Amino acid sequence: MDRKRKLRILSDSAQFDLCDYNADKKQGNSNLPGIYYSNAKGCKVPLFKVLLSNKCANDCKYCISCSKRQFTRIELKPMELSKVFMDYYEKRYVEGLFLSSATIDDVDNTMEKLVEVVRILRHEKGYDGYIHLKILPGTSRELIKRAMELSNRVSINLETATADGLSALSSTKDYKRYYKENEMDKENP
């Protein structure tokens, strides 16, 4: 499968992760996948909005990347995604990045790959512009800290406030495990 097709699939999946955008396909190069327009102080700012992967280990009922759904699964390597973004940026198609992912295998391994994309952009490519990075629920405190050091903005989608709520949404996520880890983080900052 060619890169453009992969990007189209991963950017189409990313549209459900809201970032106050207005997807106006009449602006910019509508032939390129992943370009969405975020409203910033009355201006429309083109962002490259994409998932690192839509391969998900979880079966959350609300999610487009649910492991039980049948569709083409794709994962980009951090360097590959970094190169695509820099190509878009250098050609002035986009002014920033909105990056998220499905949970490929485990939360921290996937988050490590997301952070690696941002690290490559900042330290190897010299990009100092806008990056909004989504934190995956259950990510370790250390990875959240690294993500915050490298990104302009981070956000997280909270899934549910109770163990019963989470078990109704997903059979693969363990509320008690996340809660216990977070309590341990509070005890040992």
C-alpha positions as a Markdown table, in Angstrom:
| # | Residue | x | y | z |
|---|---|---|---|---|
| 1 | Met | 0.0 | 0.0 | 0.0 |
| 2 | Asp | 1.4 | 3.4 | -0.9 |
| 3 | Arg | 2.1 | 6.1 | 1.7 |
| 4 | Lys | -0.7 | 8.4 | 0.5 |
| 5 | Arg | -3.3 | 5.6 | 1.0 |
| 6 | Lys | -1.9 | 4.9 | 4.5 |
| 7 | Leu | -2.1 | 8.6 | 5.4 |
| 8 | Arg | -5.6 | 8.8 | 4.1 |
| 9 | Ile | -6.7 | 5.9 | 6.3 |
| 10 | Leu | -4.9 | 7.2 | 9.4 |
| 11 | Ser | -6.1 | 10.8 | 8.9 |
| 12 | Asp | -9.7 | 9.8 | 8.3 |
| 13 | Ser | -9.6 | 7.8 | 11.6 |
| 14 | Ala | -8.1 | 10.9 | 13.4 |
| 15 | Gln | -11.1 | 13.1 | 12.5 |
| 16 | Phe | -13.0 | 11.7 | 15.5 |
| 17 | Asp | -10.4 | 13.1 | 17.9 |
| 18 | Leu | -11.6 | 16.7 | 18.1 |
| 19 | Cys | -9.2 | 19.6 | 18.2 |
| 20 | Asp | -11.6 | 22.5 | 17.5 |
| 21 | Tyr | -11.1 | 22.1 | 13.8 |
| 22 | Asn | -13.2 | 23.0 | 10.8 |
| 23 | Ala | -12.5 | 20.5 | 8.1 |
| 24 | Asp | -12.9 | 22.8 | 5.1 |
| 25 | Lys | -11.6 | 20.8 | 2.2 |
| 26 | Lys | -12.0 | 23.8 | -0.2 |
| 27 | Gln | -8.9 | 25.4 | 1.4 |
| 28 | Gly | -5.4 | 24.2 | 0.8 |
| 29 | Asn | -4.5 | 21.1 | -1.2 |
| 30 | Ser | -7.5 | 18.8 | -0.7 |
| 31 | Asn | -5.6 | 16.1 | -2.5 |
| 32 | Leu | -3.3 | 15.7 | 0.5 |
| 33 | Pro | -4.6 | 13.6 | 3.4 |
| 34 | Gly | -4.5 | 14.8 | 7.0 |
| 35 | Ile | -4.9 | 18.6 | 6.6 |
| 36 | Tyr | -7.5 | 20.0 | 8.9 |
| 37 | Tyr | -8.1 | 23.6 | 9.9 |
| 38 | Ser | -8.1 | 24.6 | 13.6 |
| 39 | Asn | -9.6 | 27.9 | 14.7 |
| 40 | Ala | -7.1 | 30.0 | 16.5 |
| 41 | Lys | -7.9 | 33.6 | 17.4 |
| 42 | Gly | -10.3 | 33.9 | 14.5 |
| 43 | Cys | -7.9 | 32.4 | 12.0 |
| 44 | Lys | -8.0 | 29.0 | 10.4 |
| 45 | Val | -4.7 | 27.3 | 10.9 |
| 46 | Pro | -3.8 | 24.2 | 8.9 |
| 47 | Leu | -2.7 | 21.2 | 11.0 |
| 48 | Phe | -1.5 | 17.8 | 10.0 |
| 49 | Lys | -3.9 | 15.7 | 12.0 |
| 50 | Val | -3.1 | 12.0 | 12.0 |
| 51 | Leu | -2.9 | 8.8 | 14.0 |
| 52 | Leu | 0.4 | 7.0 | 14.3 |
| 53 | Ser | -1.6 | 3.8 | 14.1 |
| 54 | Asn | -5.2 | 2.5 | 14.0 |
| 55 | Lys | -4.1 | -1.0 | 15.2 |
| 56 | Cys | -5.7 | -1.2 | 18.5 |
| 57 | Ala | -5.4 | -3.9 | 21.2 |
| 58 | Asn | -8.5 | -2.6 | 23.0 |
| 59 | Asp | -12.2 | -3.2 | 22.2 |
| 60 | Cys | -13.8 | 0.0 | 23.3 |
| 61 | Lys | -17.3 | 0.1 | 21.9 |
| 62 | Tyr | -17.2 | 3.9 | 21.1 |
| 63 | Cys | -13.9 | 3.9 | 19.2 |
| 64 | Ile | -13.4 | 3.7 | 15.4 |
| 65 | Ser | -10.2 | 1.7 | 16.0 |
| 66 | Cys | -11.9 | -0.9 | 18.1 |
| 67 | Ser | -10.0 | -4.3 | 17.8 |
| 68 | Lys | -13.3 | -6.0 | 16.9 |
| 69 | Arg | -14.0 | -3.9 | 13.9 |
| 70 | Gln | -12.9 | -5.2 | 10.5 |
| 71 | Phe | -10.9 | -2.7 | 8.4 |
| 72 | Thr | -7.4 | -2.0 | 7.1 |
| 73 | Arg | -4.9 | -1.7 | 10.0 |
| 74 | Ile | -1.9 | 0.5 | 9.6 |
| 75 | Glu | 1.1 | 1.6 | 11.7 |
| 76 | Leu | 3.7 | 4.2 | 10.7 |
| 77 | Lys | 7.2 | 4.2 | 12.1 |
| 78 | Pro | 8.1 | 7.4 | 14.1 |
| 79 | Met | 10.7 | 8.4 | 11.5 |
| 80 | Glu | 8.3 | 7.9 | 8.6 |
| 81 | Leu | 5.6 | 10.0 | 10.2 |
| 82 | Ser | 8.2 | 12.7 | 11.1 |
| 83 | Lys | 9.4 | 12.8 | 7.4 |
| 84 | Val | 5.8 | 13.2 | 6.1 |
| 85 | Phe | 5.1 | 16.0 | 8.6 |
| 86 | Met | 8.3 | 17.9 | 7.7 |
| 87 | Asp | 7.5 | 17.6 | 4.0 |
| 88 | Tyr | 4.1 | 19.1 | 4.6 |
| 89 | Tyr | 5.5 | 21.8 | 6.8 |
| 90 | Glu | 8.4 | 22.7 | 4.5 |
| 91 | Lys | 5.9 | 23.0 | 1.6 |
| 92 | Arg | 3.8 | 25.2 | 3.8 |
| 93 | Tyr | 0.7 | 23.0 | 3.6 |
| 94 | Val | 0.5 | 22.9 | 7.4 |
| 95 | Glu | 1.6 | 25.0 | 10.4 |
| 96 | Gly | 1.5 | 22.4 | 13.1 |
| 97 | Leu | 0.8 | 18.8 | 14.1 |
| 98 | Phe | -2.0 | 17.1 | 16.0 |
| 99 | Leu | -0.9 | 13.5 | 16.8 |
| 100 | Ser | -2.7 | 10.7 | 18.4 |
| 101 | Ser | -2.8 | 6.9 | 18.1 |
| 102 | Ala | -4.8 | 3.8 | 18.9 |
| 103 | Thr | -3.1 | 1.6 | 21.6 |
| 104 | Ile | -1.0 | -0.7 | 19.4 |
| 105 | Asp | 0.0 | -3.2 | 22.0 |
| 106 | Asp | 0.3 | -1.7 | 25.5 |
| 107 | Val | -0.2 | 1.9 | 26.5 |
| 108 | Asp | 3.4 | 2.9 | 27.4 |
| 109 | Asn | 5.0 | 1.2 | 24.3 |
| 110 | Thr | 2.5 | 3.1 | 22.1 |
| 111 | Met | 3.1 | 6.4 | 24.0 |
| 112 | Glu | 6.8 | 5.9 | 23.7 |
| 113 | Lys | 6.4 | 5.8 | 19.9 |
| 114 | Leu | 4.3 | 9.0 | 19.9 |
| 115 | Val | 6.9 | 10.8 | 22.0 |
| 116 | Glu | 9.6 | 9.5 | 19.7 |
| 117 | Val | 7.9 | 11.3 | 16.7 |
| 118 | Val | 7.9 | 14.5 | 18.7 |
| 119 | Arg | 11.5 | 14.0 | 19.8 |
| 120 | Ile | 12.6 | 13.4 | 16.2 |
| 121 | Leu | 10.8 | 16.6 | 15.0 |
| 122 | Arg | 12.3 | 18.7 | 17.8 |
| 123 | His | 15.9 | 17.4 | 18.1 |
| 124 | Glu | 16.7 | 15.8 | 14.7 |
| 125 | Lys | 14.6 | 17.9 | 12.3 |
| 126 | Gly | 14.8 | 21.2 | 14.2 |
| 127 | Tyr | 11.1 | 21.9 | 14.2 |
| 128 | Asp | 10.1 | 24.4 | 16.8 |
| 129 | Gly | 6.4 | 25.0 | 15.8 |
| 130 | Tyr | 3.1 | 23.8 | 17.2 |
| 131 | Ile | 2.6 | 20.2 | 18.3 |
| 132 | His | -0.6 | 18.9 | 20.1 |
| 133 | Leu | 0.0 | 15.4 | 21.4 |
| 134 | Lys | -2.8 | 13.2 | 22.7 |
| 135 | Ile | -1.9 | 11.3 | 25.9 |
| 136 | Leu | -3.3 | 7.8 | 25.9 |
| 137 | Pro | -5.3 | 6.8 | 29.0 |
| 138 | Gly | -3.2 | 4.8 | 31.4 |
| 139 | Thr | 0.2 | 6.3 | 30.3 |
| 140 | Ser | 2.9 | 6.3 | 32.9 |
| 141 | Arg | 3.8 | 9.5 | 34.7 |
| 142 | Glu | 7.3 | 9.6 | 33.2 |
| 143 | Leu | 6.0 | 9.4 | 29.6 |
| 144 | Ile | 3.5 | 12.1 | 30.3 |
| 145 | Lys | 6.3 | 14.3 | 31.7 |
| 146 | Arg | 8.4 | 13.7 | 28.5 |
| 147 | Ala | 5.4 | 14.4 | 26.3 |
| 148 | Met | 4.8 | 17.7 | 28.1 |
| 149 | Glu | 8.4 | 18.7 | 27.8 |
| 150 | Leu | 8.4 | 18.3 | 24.0 |
| 151 | Ser | 4.9 | 19.4 | 23.0 |
| 152 | Asn | 3.1 | 22.8 | 23.0 |
| 153 | Arg | -0.1 | 21.2 | 24.1 |
| 154 | Val | -1.2 | 17.8 | 25.4 |
| 155 | Ser | -4.6 | 16.5 | 26.1 |
| 156 | Ile | -6.3 | 13.2 | 27.2 |
| 157 | Asn | -9.7 | 11.8 | 26.5 |
| 158 | Leu | -11.2 | 10.6 | 29.8 |
| 159 | Glu | -13.3 | 7.5 | 29.1 |
| 160 | Thr | -15.3 | 7.0 | 32.3 |
| 161 | Ala | -15.3 | 7.9 | 36.0 |
| 162 | Thr | -16.1 | 4.5 | 37.4 |
| 163 | Ala | -14.9 | 0.9 | 37.1 |
| 164 | Asp | -18.4 | -0.2 | 36.1 |
| 165 | Gly | -18.5 | 2.5 | 33.4 |
| 166 | Leu | -15.2 | 1.3 | 31.9 |
| 167 | Ser | -16.1 | -2.4 | 32.0 |
| 168 | Ala | -19.3 | -1.5 | 30.1 |
| 169 | Leu | -17.2 | 0.2 | 27.4 |
| 170 | Ser | -14.3 | -2.3 | 27.1 |
| 171 | Ser | -13.4 | -5.8 | 28.1 |
| 172 | Thr | -9.7 | -5.2 | 27.6 |
| 173 | Lys | -9.1 | -2.2 | 30.0 |
| 174 | Asp | -8.7 | -2.6 | 33.7 |
| 175 | Tyr | -9.9 | 0.4 | 35.7 |
| 176 | Lys | -8.4 | -1.0 | 39.0 |
| 177 | Arg | -5.0 | -1.4 | 37.4 |
| 178 | Tyr | -5.0 | 2.3 | 36.2 |
| 179 | Tyr | -6.4 | 3.5 | 39.5 |
| 180 | Lys | -3.8 | 1.5 | 41.5 |
| 181 | Glu | -0.9 | 2.8 | 39.3 |
| 182 | Asn | -2.1 | 6.4 | 39.7 |
| 183 | Glu | -2.4 | 6.0 | 43.5 |
| 184 | Met | 1.2 | 4.6 | 43.5 |
| 185 | Asp | 2.3 | 7.6 | 41.5 |
| 186 | Lys | 0.8 | 9.9 | 44.1 |
| 187 | Glu | 2.6 | 8.1 | 46.9 |
| 188 | Asn | 5.9 | 8.1 | 45.1 |
| 189 | Pro | 6.1 | 11.3 | 43.0 |
